[in-house]
Amino acid sequence: MTGSFQCTDSAAAGHGLMLLYGGFDSSSETTAAIGHEAVAALEAVGLHVEWDRDPGRAITVTPLDWRRRLVG
């Protein structure tokens, strides 16, 4: 859970949102394929994505206008 909190804290600070991903079989080929699908889906809805196609690196959505959820 610590990694996900670090990712959201970074996004809230204006550094973009890092997305971690992977396949169930832990192969780099599966992980890369999932990364490509995630990037295509994010770009299809108009988000800017930074990813060097390395299955060992996170996908970053940036710039990101992070807004706190209103309670109530």
C-alpha positions as a Markdown table, in Angstrom:
| # | Residue | x | y | z |
|---|---|---|---|---|
| 1 | Met | 0.0 | 0.0 | 0.0 |
| 2 | Thr | 2.9 | 2.4 | 0.6 |
| 3 | Gly | 3.6 | 2.7 | -3.1 |
| 4 | Ser | 0.1 | 3.7 | -4.0 |
| 5 | Phe | 0.1 | 6.4 | -1.3 |
| 6 | Gln | 3.4 | 7.7 | -2.7 |
| 7 | Cys | 1.9 | 7.8 | -6.2 |
| 8 | Thr | -1.1 | 9.8 | -5.1 |
| 9 | Asp | 0.9 | 12.1 | -2.9 |
| 10 | Ser | 3.1 | 12.9 | -5.9 |
| 11 | Ala | 0.1 | 13.5 | -8.1 |
| 12 | Ala | -1.5 | 15.8 | -5.5 |
| 13 | Ala | 1.8 | 17.8 | -5.4 |
| 14 | Gly | 1.6 | 18.4 | -9.1 |
| 15 | His | 4.1 | 15.8 | -10.4 |
| 16 | Gly | 1.7 | 13.7 | -12.4 |
| 17 | Leu | 0.2 | 10.3 | -11.5 |
| 18 | Met | 2.4 | 7.3 | -11.7 |
| 19 | Leu | 0.5 | 4.1 | -12.7 |
| 20 | Leu | 1.9 | 0.7 | -11.8 |
| 21 | Tyr | 0.9 | -2.3 | -13.9 |
| 22 | Gly | 1.8 | -5.9 | -14.6 |
| 23 | Gly | 0.6 | -9.3 | -15.7 |
| 24 | Phe | -0.2 | -12.3 | -13.6 |
| 25 | Asp | 2.5 | -14.4 | -15.1 |
| 26 | Ser | 5.3 | -11.8 | -14.3 |
| 27 | Ser | 6.8 | -12.0 | -17.8 |
| 28 | Ser | 8.1 | -8.8 | -19.3 |
| 29 | Glu | 6.2 | -9.5 | -22.5 |
| 30 | Thr | 2.9 | -9.6 | -20.7 |
| 31 | Thr | 3.7 | -6.6 | -18.7 |
| 32 | Ala | 4.7 | -4.6 | -21.8 |
| 33 | Ala | 1.5 | -5.6 | -23.5 |
| 34 | Ile | -0.6 | -4.4 | -20.6 |
| 35 | Gly | 1.4 | -1.2 | -20.5 |
| 36 | His | 0.6 | -0.6 | -24.2 |
| 37 | Glu | -3.1 | -1.2 | -23.6 |
| 38 | Ala | -3.1 | 1.1 | -20.6 |
| 39 | Val | -1.4 | 3.9 | -22.6 |
| 40 | Ala | -3.8 | 3.5 | -25.5 |
| 41 | Ala | -6.8 | 3.7 | -23.2 |
| 42 | Leu | -5.5 | 6.8 | -21.4 |
| 43 | Glu | -4.6 | 8.6 | -24.7 |
| 44 | Ala | -8.0 | 7.6 | -26.1 |
| 45 | Val | -9.7 | 9.7 | -23.4 |
| 46 | Gly | -7.4 | 12.7 | -24.0 |
| 47 | Leu | -4.8 | 12.2 | -21.3 |
| 48 | His | -1.1 | 12.9 | -21.9 |
| 49 | Val | 1.0 | 9.9 | -21.0 |
| 50 | Glu | 4.8 | 9.5 | -20.5 |
| 51 | Trp | 6.1 | 6.0 | -20.9 |
| 52 | Asp | 9.3 | 4.8 | -22.6 |
| 53 | Arg | 7.8 | 1.3 | -23.3 |
| 54 | Asp | 9.9 | -0.2 | -20.7 |
| 55 | Pro | 7.9 | -2.8 | -18.8 |
| 56 | Gly | 10.0 | -2.1 | -15.7 |
| 57 | Arg | 8.9 | 1.5 | -15.6 |
| 58 | Ala | 5.7 | 3.1 | -14.4 |
| 59 | Ile | 3.4 | 5.0 | -16.7 |
| 60 | Thr | 3.0 | 8.7 | -15.8 |
| 61 | Val | -0.1 | 10.8 | -16.6 |
| 62 | Thr | 0.9 | 14.4 | -16.7 |
| 63 | Pro | 0.1 | 17.2 | -16.5 |
| 64 | Leu | -2.6 | 16.4 | -14.0 |
| 65 | Asp | -5.0 | 18.8 | -12.2 |
| 66 | Trp | -5.4 | 17.0 | -9.0 |
| 67 | Arg | -8.5 | 18.0 | -7.0 |
| 68 | Arg | -9.5 | 16.9 | -3.5 |
| 69 | Arg | -12.8 | 15.1 | -3.3 |
| 70 | Leu | -15.4 | 17.2 | -1.5 |
| 71 | Val | -16.9 | 15.5 | 1.5 |
| 72 | Gly | -20.5 | 15.7 | 2.2 |
